[in-house]
């Protein structure tokens, strides 16, 4: 099944983006008459037939649009500090999308070694992972935000901060309630500062542990995502 992303699904005729066209014609070498699947990232999907495989614009005819992909009964938002090596952050985005995540916010902290990222590049990574894992919902990738501003934002679900210094943190699986919305903050390579942890706790964030091992930032993000996914399957 070859799945492609287009933000605008039309039950009639329309052209795909140049990037998706390139993937169809140059990578997969599909041509007129071949069938593909399309999603708008909002839970809608359709089967389409290629009418004209032009070099920069692939014309397709979309069949009935189906909204048969039920959204999960919980919402997962992970705010994660960008890693010094961007490949690691992109790896997290890819794996989190494959597992299932709703929203991602790059978080600049006092110990952050990277203070600039290209969110357009991150969104492309998420789109590629969406297509590879055959998902109908595209995670939202936000613009980066400073720690102090982020913790002041309203959130209706449970709020957690993954921290590994005090030894008093609760295990995520013991404090998360199945079916509830969750916001989890993951710190940079140098972890959150003690002051940041105190500020988060004062904003009702619950300090959590993701296991006995000291994890890299990107690994911690994947573990948090996978833990929430597994707890909601039990």
C-alpha positions in Angstrom: 0.0 0.0 0.0 1.5 3.3 -1.1 0.3 6.2 1.0 0.8 9.8 0.1 0.1 13.0 2.0 -1.9 16.0 0.7 -3.6 18.5 3.0 -6.5 18.9 0.6 -8.5 15.9 -0.4 -10.9 16.4 -3.3 -13.3 13.7 -4.5 -12.8 14.8 -8.1 -9.5 15.6 -9.9 -6.5 17.4 -8.4 -2.7 17.6 -8.6 -0.3 16.4 -6.0 2.6 18.5 -4.7 5.9 18.5 -6.6 7.5 16.6 -3.7 4.9 13.8 -3.7 5.0 13.7 -7.5 8.7 13.1 -7.4 8.3 10.3 -5.0 5.6 8.7 -7.2 7.3 9.1 -10.5 11.1 9.0 -9.7 11.2 6.7 -6.6 8.3 4.3 -7.1 8.1 4.8 -10.8 4.3 4.7 -10.8 2.5 5.8 -13.9 -1.0 6.3 -15.5 -3.5 3.8 -14.3 -1.7 2.9 -11.1 -3.6 3.2 -7.8 -2.4 4.9 -4.7 -3.8 6.0 -1.3 -4.0 9.6 0.0 -4.5 11.1 3.4 -5.0 14.6 4.6 -3.5 13.9 8.0 -6.9 14.6 9.6 -8.2 11.0 9.6 -9.5 11.1 6.1 -8.2 8.7 3.5 -9.1 7.7 -0.1 -7.9 5.5 -2.9 -6.9 7.4 -6.1 -5.9 6.5 -9.6 -3.1 8.3 -11.4 -4.4 10.0 -14.6 -1.3 11.9 -15.6 2.2 11.3 -14.1 3.8 14.6 -15.2 7.3 15.4 -14.0 6.2 18.1 -11.5 2.5 17.6 -11.1 0.8 14.3 -10.8 -2.9 14.5 -11.7 -5.1 12.0 -9.8 -8.7 11.2 -9.5 -9.8 10.5 -5.9 -12.4 7.9 -5.0 -14.8 8.2 -2.1 -13.2 9.9 0.9 -13.5 7.7 4.0 -13.2 8.9 7.6 -12.9 5.3 9.0 -9.8 5.8 11.1 -10.9 6.5 14.6 -8.7 8.9 16.6 -7.3 7.5 19.8 -9.3 8.3 22.9 -6.3 10.1 24.5 -4.0 12.9 23.4 -0.2 12.8 23.8 1.9 15.9 23.6 5.7 15.6 24.1 7.8 18.7 24.6 11.4 17.7 24.0 14.7 19.6 24.0 16.4 19.6 20.6 19.5 17.4 20.6 22.9 18.8 19.7 23.0 16.2 16.8 19.8 16.9 14.8 19.8 13.4 13.4 18.8 12.2 16.9 15.9 14.5 17.2 14.7 13.5 13.7 15.0 9.9 14.8 12.7 10.6 17.7 10.2 12.3 15.5 10.2 9.4 13.1 9.7 6.7 15.8 7.2 8.7 17.8 5.1 9.2 14.7 5.2 5.5 13.9 4.2 4.6 17.4 1.5 7.3 17.7 1.7 10.9 19.0 -0.5 13.9 18.5 1.7 16.9 19.2 5.4 17.7 19.5 7.0 20.9 20.8 10.8 21.6 20.7 11.7 23.0 24.1 14.6 25.3 24.7 16.0 24.9 28.3 18.8 26.4 30.3 21.1 23.4 29.5 20.2 23.2 25.8 23.2 23.1 23.5 21.1 23.9 20.5 19.1 27.1 20.3 18.0 27.1 16.6 16.1 24.5 14.6 14.3 24.4 11.2 10.8 23.3 12.0 10.0 22.9 8.2 12.6 20.1 8.1 11.0 18.4 11.2 7.6 18.5 9.6 8.9 16.8 6.5 10.4 14.0 8.8 7.0 13.6 10.4 5.2 13.5 7.0 7.6 10.8 5.8 7.0 8.7 8.9 3.2 9.1 8.6 3.3 7.7 5.1 5.7 4.9 6.0 3.6 3.8 8.9 0.3 4.1 7.1 -1.3 6.5 9.5 -4.2 8.9 8.8 -3.4 11.5 11.5 -0.4 13.8 11.1 1.2 14.9 14.4 1.4 18.6 15.0 5.0 20.0 15.1 5.0 23.4 16.9 7.6 26.2 16.7 10.2 26.0 19.4 9.4 27.7 22.7 11.4 28.7 25.8 10.9 26.5 28.9 9.4 29.2 31.2 6.9 30.2 28.6 5.9 26.7 27.8 5.1 25.6 31.4 2.8 28.6 31.7 0.6 27.4 28.9 -2.8 25.9 29.9 -3.2 22.1 29.7 -6.3 20.1 30.7 -4.7 16.7 31.1 -1.9 15.3 33.2 1.5 17.0 33.1 4.8 15.2 33.6 8.4 16.2 33.6 10.9 13.4 33.1 13.8 14.0 35.5 16.6 11.7 36.8 18.4 13.5 39.5 16.6 13.3 42.9 15.6 9.7 43.0 12.1 10.6 44.2 10.4 10.5 40.8 7.4 8.2 40.3 7.4 5.7 37.4 5.3 6.9 34.5 3.3 3.7 34.3 2.2 4.1 38.0 1.0 7.7 37.8 -0.5 7.9 34.3 -4.3 7.1 34.1 -5.3 5.1 31.0 -7.4 7.2 28.5 -6.3 10.5 29.9 -4.5 13.2 27.9 -0.8 13.5 28.8 1.9 16.2 28.4 5.4 15.0 28.9 8.5 17.2 29.0 11.9 15.6 28.1 15.0 17.6 28.9 18.3 18.2 27.0 21.5 16.2 27.2 22.4 18.0 30.4 18.9 17.4 31.8 16.6 20.0 33.3 18.2 22.3 35.8 17.0 22.0 39.5 15.4 25.5 39.1 13.4 24.3 36.1 12.2 21.2 37.9 11.0 23.4 40.8 9.3 25.8 38.4 7.5 22.9 36.7 6.4 21.3 39.9 5.0 24.7 41.0 3.0 24.6 37.7 1.6 21.1 38.7 4.0 19.0 36.6 4.6 15.6 38.2 8.3 14.4 38.2 8.5 11.0 36.6 11.1 8.3 35.9 11.3 6.4 32.6 13.3 3.5 34.1 16.5 2.8 35.9 18.9 3.5 33.0 20.0 7.0 32.1 18.6 7.6 28.7 19.6 9.9 25.9 17.1 12.6 25.2 15.7 11.0 22.0 15.5 7.6 23.6 13.6 9.0 26.6 11.1 10.6 24.2 10.5 7.3 22.4 10.2 5.4 25.8 7.6 7.9 27.0 5.6 7.7 23.8 5.7 3.9 23.8 4.8 3.7 27.5 1.7 5.8 27.0 0.7 3.7 23.9 1.1 0.4 25.8 -0.7 1.6 28.8 -3.7 2.5 26.7 -3.7 -1.0 25.1 -4.0 -2.9 28.3 
